[in-house]
Amino acid sequence: LLDGDRSPTVAALFQQAIKADAGFWPAAFELAELLEAQGRVADALPLLQRVIKLNPDYAAAHFSLSRIHARQGNRALAVEHRKKHGELLDKE
């Protein structure tokens, strides 16, 4: 679904879902993942921060945040979110 020419359509669908319901964190997470895959980490970061605000125990969002912070050279935040990711996985 995220291949080739379809990713702009998928991104638009996620954006519509977020516009319709700002609390629908799964759409924000998926859009952030898509943007990160496109190299648009600066656009993905606020979406992931929103996901964490809405669902602080969503381990995958913490992992994604750790990846983005690492790519941006912010080691402290990368380690913080990677640690939180591990703690949440340990609870499962």
DRENTORKOL-3810 file (N, C-alpha, C; in nm, 4 decimals):
REM DRENTORKOL-3810
@n.u->0.0809; n.v->-0.1203; n.w->0.0000; ca.u->0.0000; ca.v->0.0000; ca.w->0.0000; c.u->0.0850; c.v->0.1264; c.w->0.0000
@n.u->0.2062; n.v->0.1199; n.w->0.0535; ca.u->0.2900; ca.v->0.2389; ca.w->0.0615; c.u->0.3911; c.v->0.2460; c.w->-0.0517
@n.u->0.3778; n.v->0.1627; n.w->-0.1535; ca.u->0.4731; ca.v->0.1610; ca.w->-0.2639; c.u->0.4436; c.v->0.2714; c.w->-0.3648
@n.u->0.5477; n.v->0.3095; n.w->-0.4350; ca.u->0.5381; ca.v->0.3923; ca.w->-0.5538; c.u->0.4454; c.v->0.5101; c.w->-0.5450
@n.u->0.3563; n.v->0.5170; n.w->-0.6420; ca.u->0.2693; ca.v->0.6329; ca.w->-0.6578; c.u->0.1583; c.v->0.6410; c.w->-0.5545
@n.u->0.1382; n.v->0.5365; n.w->-0.4779; ca.u->0.0256; ca.v->0.5371; ca.w->-0.3839; c.u->0.0555; c.v->0.6081; c.w->-0.2524
@n.u->0.1816; n.v->0.6300; n.w->-0.2179; ca.u->0.2102; ca.v->0.6891; ca.w->-0.0880; c.u->0.1515; c.v->0.8291; c.w->-0.0696
@n.u->0.1456; n.v->0.9156; n.w->-0.1728; ca.u->0.0770; ca.v->1.0447; ca.w->-0.1506; c.u->-0.0716; c.v->1.0269; c.w->-0.1189
@n.u->-0.1350; n.v->0.9290; n.w->-0.1812; ca.u->-0.2763; ca.v->0.9021; ca.w->-0.1541; c.u->-0.2938; c.v->0.8505; c.w->-0.0126
@n.u->-0.2064; n.v->0.7607; n.w->0.0286; ca.u->-0.2131; ca.v->0.7057; ca.w->0.1644; c.u->-0.1889; c.v->0.8167; c.w->0.2658
@n.u->-0.0900; n.v->0.9002; n.w->0.2401; ca.u->-0.0622; ca.v->1.0118; ca.w->0.3309; c.u->-0.1835; c.v->1.1033; c.w->0.3427
@n.u->-0.2490; n.v->1.1305; n.w->0.2307; ca.u->-0.3682; ca.v->1.2165; ca.w->0.2326; c.u->-0.4801; c.v->1.1532; c.w->0.3140
@n.u->-0.4950; n.v->1.0225; n.w->0.3048; ca.u->-0.5977; ca.v->0.9534; ca.w->0.3830; c.u->-0.5685; c.v->0.9631; c.w->0.5325
@n.u->-0.4416; n.v->0.9442; n.w->0.5695; ca.u->-0.4048; ca.v->0.9583; ca.w->0.7105; c.u->-0.4307; c.v->1.1012; c.w->0.7582
@n.u->-0.3969; n.v->1.1991; n.w->0.6756; ca.u->-0.4189; ca.v->1.3391; ca.w->0.7125; c.u->-0.5677; c.v->1.3690; c.w->0.7294
@n.u->-0.6511; n.v->1.3119; n.w->0.6431; ca.u->-0.7957; ca.v->1.3300; ca.w->0.6561; c.u->-0.8464; c.v->1.2685; c.w->0.7858
@n.u->-0.7950; n.v->1.1511; n.w->0.8193; ca.u->-0.8375; ca.v->1.0850; ca.w->0.9438; c.u->-0.7987; c.v->1.1689; c.w->1.0650
@n.u->-0.6790; n.v->1.2260; n.w->1.0625; ca.u->-0.6327; ca.v->1.3100; ca.w->1.1732; c.u->-0.7165; c.v->1.4370; c.w->1.1819
@n.u->-0.7492; n.v->1.4940; n.w->1.0664; ca.u->-0.8314; ca.v->1.6155; ca.w->1.0649; c.u->-0.9711; c.v->1.5868; c.w->1.1200
@n.u->-1.0242; n.v->1.4704; n.w->1.0865; ca.u->-1.1583; ca.v->1.4328; ca.w->1.1334; c.u->-1.1594; c.v->1.4035; c.w->1.2829
@n.u->-1.0486; n.v->1.3507; n.w->1.3344; ca.u->-1.0405; ca.v->1.3146; ca.w->1.4766; c.u->-0.8962; c.v->1.3320; c.w->1.5227
@n.u->-0.8680; n.v->1.4470; n.w->1.5823; ca.u->-0.7315; ca.v->1.4783; ca.w->1.6255; c.u->-0.6780; c.v->1.3787; c.w->1.7283
@n.u->-0.7658; n.v->1.3058; n.w->1.7937; ca.u->-0.7241; ca.v->1.2070; ca.w->1.8926; c.u->-0.7000; c.v->1.0684; c.w->1.8358
@n.u->-0.7161; n.v->1.0531; n.w->1.7056; ca.u->-0.6978; ca.v->0.9222; ca.w->1.6415; c.u->-0.5490; c.v->0.8985; c.w->1.6185
@n.u->-0.4826; n.v->0.8594; n.w->1.7249; ca.u->-0.3370; ca.v->0.8450; ca.w->1.7224; c.u->-0.2846; c.v->0.7395; c.w->1.6243
@n.u->-0.3585; n.v->0.6315; n.w->1.5934; ca.u->-0.3028; ca.v->0.5361; ca.w->1.4966; c.u->-0.2748; c.v->0.5992; c.w->1.3592
@n.u->-0.3604; n.v->0.6913; n.w->1.3155; ca.u->-0.3365; ca.v->0.7584; ca.w->1.1877; c.u->-0.2128; c.v->0.8469; c.w->1.1962
@n.u->-0.1961; n.v->0.9152; n.w->1.3080; ca.u->-0.0777; ca.v->0.9994; ca.w->1.3269; c.u->0.0494; c.v->0.9145; c.w->1.3260
@n.u->0.0434; n.v->0.7986; n.w->1.3900; ca.u->0.1600; ca.v->0.7102; ca.w->1.3928; c.u->0.1941; c.v->0.6602; c.w->1.2522
@n.u->0.0939; n.v->0.6145; n.w->1.1800; ca.u->0.1188; ca.v->0.5615; ca.w->1.0456; c.u->0.1688; c.v->0.6698; c.w->0.9509
@n.u->0.1144; n.v->0.7898; n.w->0.9622; ca.u->0.1629; ca.v->0.8999; ca.w->0.8797; c.u->0.3076; c.v->0.9325; c.w->0.9146
@n.u->0.3403; n.v->0.9330; n.w->1.0425; ca.u->0.4788; ca.v->0.9583; ca.w->1.0847; c.u->0.5735; c.v->0.8531; c.w->1.0288
@n.u->0.5321; n.v->0.7270; n.w->1.0311; ca.u->0.6152; ca.v->0.6200; ca.w->0.9758; c.u->0.6374; c.v->0.6402; c.w->0.8262
@n.u->0.5322; n.v->0.6784; n.w->0.7560; ca.u->0.5422; ca.v->0.7034; ca.w->0.6122; c.u->0.6370; c.v->0.8203; c.w->0.5843
@n.u->0.6213; n.v->0.9279; n.w->0.6594; ca.u->0.7070; ca.v->1.0445; ca.w->0.6401; c.u->0.8526; c.v->1.0122; c.w->0.6714
@n.u->0.8758; n.v->0.9371; n.w->0.7775; ca.u->1.0127; ca.v->0.8988; ca.w->0.8113; c.u->1.0735; c.v->0.8147; c.w->0.6991
@n.u->0.9964; n.v->0.7232; n.w->0.6446; ca.u->1.0447; ca.v->0.6384; ca.w->0.5346; c.u->1.0802; c.v->0.7225; c.w->0.4113
@n.u->1.0150; n.v->0.8352; n.w->0.3971; ca.u->1.0430; ca.v->0.9266; ca.w->0.2860; c.u->1.1579; c.v->1.0222; c.w->0.3188
@n.u->1.2150; n.v->1.0069; n.w->0.4395; ca.u->1.3239; ca.v->1.0937; ca.w->0.4812; c.u->1.2788; c.v->1.2261; c.w->0.5391
@n.u->1.1505; n.v->1.2388; n.w->0.5644; ca.u->1.0941; ca.v->1.3638; ca.w->0.6165; c.u->1.0815; c.v->1.3555; c.w->0.7698
@n.u->1.1970; n.v->1.3378; n.w->0.8352; ca.u->1.1955; ca.v->1.3162; ca.w->0.9799; c.u->1.1480; c.v->1.4390; c.w->1.0565
@n.u->1.1756; n.v->1.5576; n.w->1.0049; ca.u->1.1292; ca.v->1.6797; ca.w->1.0728; c.u->0.9772; c.v->1.6879; c.w->1.0737
@n.u->0.9128; n.v->1.6322; n.w->0.9712; ca.u->0.7663; ca.v->1.6292; ca.w->0.9663; c.u->0.7100; c.v->1.5155; c.w->1.0510
@n.u->0.7856; n.v->1.4072; n.w->1.0619; ca.u->0.7401; ca.v->1.2912; ca.w->1.1389; c.u->0.7477; c.v->1.3162; c.w->1.2899
@n.u->0.8475; n.v->1.3914; n.w->1.3324; ca.u->0.8714; ca.v->1.4117; ca.w->1.4758; c.u->0.7503; c.v->1.4659; c.w->1.5519
@n.u->0.6861; n.v->1.5750; n.w->1.5091; ca.u->0.5714; ca.v->1.6250; ca.w->1.5865; c.u->0.4530; c.v->1.5276; c.w->1.5885
@n.u->0.4388; n.v->1.4500; n.w->1.4831; ca.u->0.3315; ca.v->1.3499; ca.w->1.4822; c.u->0.3575; c.v->1.2430; c.w->1.5873
@n.u->0.4809; n.v->1.1987; n.w->1.5960; ca.u->0.5145; ca.v->1.0981; ca.w->1.6970; c.u->0.5012; c.v->1.1543; c.w->1.8382
@n.u->0.5374; n.v->1.2796; n.w->1.8555; ca.u->0.5199; ca.v->1.3430; ca.w->1.9865; c.u->0.3719; c.v->1.3492; c.w->2.0227
@n.u->0.2881; n.v->1.3721; n.w->1.9247; ca.u->0.1431; ca.v->1.3727; ca.w->1.9472; c.u->0.0955; c.v->1.2330; c.w->1.9878
@n.u->0.1453; n.v->1.1315; n.w->1.9202; ca.u->0.1072; ca.v->0.9932; ca.w->1.9529; c.u->0.1416; c.v->0.9624; c.w->2.0981
@n.u->0.2620; n.v->0.9988; n.w->2.1400; ca.u->0.3060; ca.v->0.9733; ca.w->2.2778; c.u->0.2189; c.v->1.0495; c.w->2.3773
@n.u->0.1792; n.v->1.1697; n.w->2.3413; ca.u->0.0917; ca.v->1.2475; ca.w->2.4297; c.u->-0.0443; c.v->1.1788; c.w->2.4449
@n.u->-0.0972; n.v->1.1268; n.w->2.3334; ca.u->-0.2288; ca.v->1.0621; ca.w->2.3353; c.u->-0.2243; c.v->0.9194; c.w->2.3901
@n.u->-0.1140; n.v->0.8515; n.w->2.3662; ca.u->-0.1002; ca.v->0.7119; ca.w->2.4096; c.u->0.0427; c.v->0.6887; c.w->2.4567
@n.u->0.0745; n.v->0.7320; n.w->2.5792; ca.u->0.2122; ca.v->0.7257; ca.w->2.6283; c.u->0.2696; c.v->0.5847; c.w->2.6405
@n.u->0.1851; n.v->0.4840; n.w->2.6399; ca.u->0.2337; ca.v->0.3465; ca.w->2.6530; c.u->0.2437; c.v->0.2732; c.w->2.5195
@n.u->0.2444; n.v->0.3454; n.w->2.4094; ca.u->0.2575; ca.v->0.2824; ca.w->2.2782; c.u->0.4067; c.v->0.2665; c.w->2.2464
@n.u->0.4552; n.v->0.1461; n.w->2.2663; ca.u->0.5982; ca.v->0.1166; ca.w->2.2559; c.u->0.6552; c.v->0.1506; c.w->2.1182
@n.u->0.5812; n.v->0.1196; n.w->2.0134; ca.u->0.6320; ca.v->0.1429; ca.w->1.8775; c.u->0.6611; c.v->0.2911; c.w->1.8529
@n.u->0.5815; n.v->0.3795; n.w->1.9103; ca.u->0.6052; ca.v->0.5230; ca.w->1.8928; c.u->0.7340; c.v->0.5645; c.w->1.9634
@n.u->0.7596; n.v->0.5073; n.w->2.0807; ca.u->0.8852; ca.v->0.5381; ca.w->2.1498; c.u->1.0048; c.v->0.4883; c.w->2.0689
@n.u->0.9912; n.v->0.3712; n.w->2.0081; ca.u->1.0994; ca.v->0.3187; ca.w->1.9260; c.u->1.1241; c.v->0.4108; c.w->1.8061
@n.u->1.0166; n.v->0.4534; n.w->1.7421; ca.u->1.0307; ca.v->0.5440; ca.w->1.6275; c.u->1.0934; c.v->0.6764; c.w->1.6690
@n.u->1.0517; n.v->0.7279; n.w->1.7835; ca.u->1.1120; ca.v->0.8519; ca.w->1.8333; c.u->1.2608; c.v->0.8335; c.w->1.8616
@n.u->1.2984; n.v->0.7179; n.w->1.9150; ca.u->1.4406; ca.v->0.6945; ca.w->1.9417; c.u->1.5189; c.v->0.6937; c.w->1.8106
@n.u->1.4623; n.v->0.6356; n.w->1.7075; ca.u->1.5281; ca.v->0.6315; ca.w->1.5759; c.u->1.5464; c.v->0.7725; c.w->1.5194
@n.u->1.4403; n.v->0.8521; n.w->1.5264; ca.u->1.4471; ca.v->0.9878; ca.w->1.4715; c.u->1.5456; c.v->1.0732; c.w->1.5492
@n.u->1.5390; n.v->1.0663; n.w->1.6809; ca.u->1.6329; ca.v->1.1452; ca.w->1.7613; c.u->1.7768; c.v->1.1028; c.w->1.7342
@n.u->1.7994; n.v->0.9749; n.w->1.7144; ca.u->1.9343; ca.v->0.9273; ca.w->1.6818; c.u->1.9793; c.v->0.9841; c.w->1.5469
@n.u->1.8898; n.v->0.9832; n.w->1.4490; ca.u->1.9227; ca.v->1.0382; ca.w->1.3168; c.u->1.9531; c.v->1.1867; c.w->1.3241
@n.u->1.8902; n.v->1.2548; n.w->1.4175; ca.u->1.9115; ca.v->1.3987; ca.w->1.4317; c.u->2.0293; c.v->1.4306; c.w->1.5235
@n.u->2.0928; n.v->1.3268; n.w->1.5773; ca.u->2.2087; ca.v->1.3475; ca.w->1.6626; c.u->2.1760; c.v->1.3806; c.w->1.8069
@n.u->2.0500; n.v->1.3638; n.w->1.8457; ca.u->2.0099; ca.v->1.3924; ca.w->1.9836; c.u->2.0143; c.v->1.2621; c.w->2.0633
@n.u->2.1337; n.v->1.2261; n.w->2.1036; ca.u->2.1568; ca.v->1.0974; ca.w->2.1686; c.u->2.0772; c.v->1.0806; c.w->2.2970
@n.u->2.0698; n.v->1.1850; n.w->2.3791; ca.u->2.0011; ca.v->1.1741; ca.w->2.5081; c.u->1.8544; c.v->1.1368; c.w->2.4899
@n.u->1.7872; n.v->1.2037; n.w->2.3989; ca.u->1.6458; ca.v->1.1714; ca.w->2.3752; c.u->1.6306; c.v->1.0360; c.w->2.3084
@n.u->1.7241; n.v->1.0012; n.w->2.2219; ca.u->1.7191; ca.v->0.8690; ca.w->2.1581; c.u->1.7279; c.v->0.7592; c.w->2.2637
@n.u->1.8194; n.v->0.7736; n.w->2.3561; ca.u->1.8364; ca.v->0.6746; ca.w->2.4630; c.u->1.7131; c.v->0.6713; c.w->2.5528
@n.u->1.6592; n.v->0.7873; n.w->2.5849; ca.u->1.5404; ca.v->0.7960; ca.w->2.6710; c.u->1.4227; c.v->0.7191; c.w->2.6100
@n.u->1.3977; n.v->0.7404; n.w->2.4821; ca.u->1.2838; ca.v->0.6735; ca.w->2.4187; c.u->1.3113; c.v->0.5255; c.w->2.3939
@n.u->1.4355; n.v->0.4902; n.w->2.3694; ca.u->1.4691; ca.v->0.3485; ca.w->2.3520; c.u->1.4500; c.v->0.2744; c.w->2.4844
@n.u->1.4874; n.v->0.3404; n.w->2.5933; ca.u->1.4691; ca.v->0.2814; ca.w->2.7262; c.u->1.3202; c.v->0.2625; c.w->2.7558
@n.u->1.2406; n.v->0.3647; n.w->2.7279; ca.u->1.0960; ca.v->0.3552; ca.w->2.7501; c.u->1.0361; c.v->0.2441; c.w->2.6651
@n.u->1.0815; n.v->0.2316; n.w->2.5422; ca.u->1.0357; ca.v->0.1238; ca.w->2.4534; c.u->1.0620; c.v->-0.0113; c.w->2.5184
@n.u->1.1823; n.v->-0.0304; n.w->2.5695; ca.u->1.2175; ca.v->-0.1564; ca.w->2.6348; c.u->1.1326; c.v->-0.1826; c.w->2.7585
@n.u->1.1095; n.v->-0.0802; n.w->2.8377; ca.u->1.0268; ca.v->-0.0967; ca.w->2.9583; c.u->0.8848; c.v->-0.1389; c.w->2.9215
@n.u->0.8308; n.v->-0.0781; n.w->2.8190; ca.u->0.6948; ca.v->-0.1120; ca.w->2.7777; c.u->0.6871; c.v->-0.2537; c.w->2.7217
@n.u->0.7893; n.v->-0.2953; n.w->2.6500; ca.u->0.7907; ca.v->-0.4327; ca.w->2.5998; c.u->0.7997; c.v->-0.5335; c.w->2.7135
@n.u->0.8741; n.v->-0.4986; n.w->2.8170; ca.u->0.8884; ca.v->-0.5874; ca.w->2.9323; c.u->0.7541; c.v->-0.6075; c.w->3.0042
@n.u->0.6655; n.v->-0.5088; n.w->2.9954; ca.u->0.5336; ca.v->-0.5184; ca.w->3.0593; c.u->0.4395; c.v->-0.6133; c.w->2.9861
@n.u->0.4673; n.v->-0.6361; n.w->2.8570; ca.u->0.3763; ca.v->-0.7208; ca.w->2.7760; c.u->0.3866; c.v->-0.8663; c.w->2.8105
END
